[in-house]
Every structure is written in structure tokens, then in C-alpha cells.
Amino acid sequence: MEYNIVAKEIAQKVFKDSGLPNIGKASIREIKKLVDNLENASKVKFVRMEMGIPGLPPAQKGVEAQIESLQKGIASLYPDIEGMPILKQEISRFVKNFIDIDVNPKNCIPTVGSMQGAFASFLTCSRVNKEKTTTLFIDPGFNVHKLQNKVLGIPMETFDVYEYRGEKLRDKLESIFKTGKIHSVLYSNPNNPSWVCFTDEELKIIGELATKYDVIIMEDLAYFGMDFRKDYSHPGVAPFQPSVAKYTDNYILLISSSKAFSYAGERIAMMVIGDKLAEREYPDLKRYYSSTKFGYTMIYGTIYPLSSGTSHSAQYALWGILKSVNDGEYNFRDDVIEYGKKAKLMKEAFIANGFEIVYDHDLGDPIADGFYFTYGYPGFGGAELLEEMLYYGISAISLDITGSTRQGIRACTSLIQREEIPVLAERLALFAKDHPLK
Ligand SMILES: Cc1ncc(COP(=O)(O)O)c(C=O)c1O
């Protein structure tokens, strides 16, 4: 190709040395490594959109509280595996303030990132009923969750939600729940990678069916409050972050600190178990655990053997952040809204150069601007497009690895700096020149 900026021979050598059987279908971490190698070999700085790393400094209140706790000597003490009481109290306040739900602090548990919360939840939920063997993913999704099920040996079922929005979701979910084999469902809201956001009507459908078929809903709120079309950031004031917790008692909320508070490095998140679910007795749990009570089993049966709790100083950090957010002193949306602003400019550059947004609508509305968006180019499959764009110094991940049934790419808006957006636009224009649309 005439306008590529990474020499063909260099790129192909790096591709070959990587040993990856299909570049376009590589995982996020594999792409990251490949692009590091491409940058080294070609001396071209890539526009990097593959990894969902926060592109902002960590929430300062967290840093301060964490340092202070370390200086006081907290590092030598094992944390309580239920979580620090003052943190549990702030998590309970947080979900009241920003989702408008009441949860006993007892059932608000810190975890080692939301990844551990999900792992512990899959493990526990898959054992509540011996007839229920399978996790359902409302896709597209974050493929590490599937990896967790794979290593746990838990069967999975998935479907791409794009074709089943609104009332159509009811029939689809019901047809799967009716089989009687689903123990739990996971989805992220806003959705990674498509940035689709469920409406209250859809969450109500999910909640009602969860109650009817006795299924546990794991709601992954990794991008809490980041549907920037609404402002969910004022404590105790509507509108609130939409959640299935309003519509069923069978819920576990997984709220990451990584993106909303830019605290990914300390691996700290919140697991919030609905009070009724936490108290619920599941006799089949006895096959693996000493107790039949769900909440007790989650903490003393699953989290205890996994990590014996969560880093003490990181708990202080989260406490510091939540306290300032709950007190209305720190508005995290003011920081993270930058992702939405960049998304708007980036999408404009893609569209101006003949690209299309793949998940382009959220029911009747155009998809919101946020942490991720998806794109495609006429005539290209996702994996093929990903590989081809590497020659133009642009990296991202293919939708193939997200459970999507659509062809395209996921772009993350976090790492790119504002001043790099014109560079992205130039490279997209070079790509378009080499691949003119008919
Ligand atoms: C949808 C989703 N869930 C969970 C996570 C992981 O969260 P944590 O860093 O708290 O483990 C991510 C991270 O990218 C994500 O995109």
C-alpha cells in the first residue's frame, strides 16, 4: 500500500515473531505486546486505542488516604476479610446516594478489583443449585469474564444484545431462562465494548425475569455514572445510575474503582450483594461450603480462600474517595467526562474518512460518547481491519473477541491525548486513500 507508515517488511517480521496465529483475533494483552514490539521495530509512535487503561491521574483523595494509612503502619496488619467497617459504611452510603438503593453495610464488600468480585461471584453462583450449571452473558462483553468461567469449568451461554433491545429482550431472556440451567447472568452497563446503556424498561425486564426464574444478576458497573447524556453525579439527587437492583432482590453489583476513580493500579472495587440475596439459604451450597447462606458463603467460603481479603491500604484509599464523593466534595464525573469529549472528536475523524460506527444506536438515540466506541470500514471484517490498520500506526481490538456478532473494532478513548486526535485523523485519511470506497 502506498500510504502506510509502518514498513510492510518490518510489520510482517514482528507479526511472524509474535507467533500469534491470527493477529486480528489476539487478546487485548497480546495486542498490547505486539504494538510495543511494532513501535520498537518501526520507531513509529502508534495511536493506541487497545487497552482500557485510565488516562487520568488517580483520585487525589484516595492517594492521600492511602499514604496516610501506610504511614500509620497499616501494611503490617491483615485486613478484615469482610472489609473495613468504615469502608463498608461508605459503600452503603454510595449506593444509596447514587443508585438510590438500601443495602446493609454488612453486604458491601471490598474486592481485589472488580475482576476478583466477578470471579468470586461466578464461583459461588455456579454452586447454588445443582440443576443450574450455566452462566449467561449478555454480550458483547469483556472477554476476561469468559476466561474466568473457562478456568472455573463453568459452561457459558451468550447472545448479542443489539438485536434484542427494549421489549424484545423479554422473549429472548425468557427463552433461555426457561431451560432451567442458568444460575447467573452478567452484563456491563454502560457496555464494554459497544457503549450501549440499558434503559430502566430493560433493567425492569431483566429484574422481573430474574425473580421469576430465580436467577442471580451480576451487574457490572465498571463505568459507573459514565453515560454522560445524564448527570448521575450528585449525592442523593435524581437522576440515579440505572440498576437492576431496583427491580429484583437477586442481584450482585460489581463497582470498579479503576475507571470512575482512575484507581486501576491498586486493584480495589466494591461488591454489593442485595440484602435478601445475602440472607438467602441455598442448601446445595453445602456440597462445597460449610454454610448454606449466600452472603456468608461469598465472604468466608469464596473470598477467604481466594485472597483473604483486600489490600488494607487500598481499602483506605477507596474509603477516602467515597467519603469525599458521598459528602459532595469530589465530583468524579467532572474528571472522567473528558473521555466522552474525546470520543466525540475521534468519532468525527473516523466518520469523515469513510468509517462507520458499528453499534451506532442506543434504542432510538445515537450511541453516547464515552470510554469506548466501535467502528468498521466497508468491505472489511473486524480482524482483517485491525491487522490492516496496524500498518497505519493505529491499534485497537477486534469485536471478534468480545462475543459480538458484528464485524468491527473497539476503540478506547482513554490513552489518546487531545493533541493526538489530528494525528489519528491524518492516519485515517491515509488509510482511506489506500482503500477508496466504491
Ligand atoms: C466491563 C468491565 N468489567 C470489569 C473490568 C475490570 O475492573 P477492575 O479493574 O476493577 O478489575 C473492566 C476493565 O476494563 C471492564 O471493562
Ligand as a Chemical Component Dictionary entry (heavy atoms), coordinates in Angstrom:
data_LIG
# 
_chem_comp.id                   LIG 
_chem_comp.type                 NON-POLYMER 
_chem_comp.pdbx_formal_charge   0 
_chem_comp.three_letter_code    LIG 
# 
loop_
_chem_comp_atom.comp_id 
_chem_comp_atom.atom_id 
_chem_comp_atom.alt_atom_id 
_chem_comp_atom.type_symbol 
_chem_comp_atom.charge 
_chem_comp_atom.model_Cartn_x 
_chem_comp_atom.model_Cartn_y 
_chem_comp_atom.model_Cartn_z 
_chem_comp_atom.pdbx_ordinal 
LIG C1 C1 C 0 -16.674 -4.316 31.780 1  
LIG C2 C2 C 0 -15.508 -4.408 32.692 2  
LIG N1 N1 N 0 -15.633 -5.065 33.857 3  
LIG C3 C3 C 0 -14.613 -5.158 34.717 4  
LIG C4 C4 C 0 -13.385 -4.585 34.446 5  
LIG C5 C5 C 0 -12.268 -4.752 35.412 6  
LIG O1 O1 O 0 -12.370 -3.927 36.534 7  
LIG P1 P1 P 0 -11.262 -3.926 37.651 8  
LIG O2 O2 O 0 -10.107 -3.125 37.149 9  
LIG O3 O3 O 0 -11.927 -3.286 38.833 10 
LIG O4 O4 O 0 -10.874 -5.341 37.956 11 
LIG C6 C6 C 0 -13.213 -3.893 33.257 12 
LIG C7 C7 C 0 -11.912 -3.314 32.930 13 
LIG O5 O5 O 0 -11.615 -2.897 31.823 14 
LIG C8 C8 C 0 -14.302 -3.810 32.359 15 
LIG O6 O6 O 0 -14.188 -3.173 31.188 16 
# 
loop_
_chem_comp_bond.comp_id 
_chem_comp_bond.atom_id_1 
_chem_comp_bond.atom_id_2 
_chem_comp_bond.value_order 
_chem_comp_bond.pdbx_ordinal 
LIG C1 C2 SING 1  
LIG C2 N1 SING 2  
LIG C2 C8 DOUB 3  
LIG N1 C3 DOUB 4  
LIG C3 C4 SING 5  
LIG C4 C5 SING 6  
LIG C4 C6 DOUB 7  
LIG C5 O1 SING 8  
LIG O1 P1 SING 9  
LIG P1 O2 DOUB 10 
LIG P1 O3 SING 11 
LIG P1 O4 SING 12 
LIG C6 C7 SING 13 
LIG C6 C8 SING 14 
LIG C7 O5 DOUB 15 
LIG C8 O6 SING 16 
# 
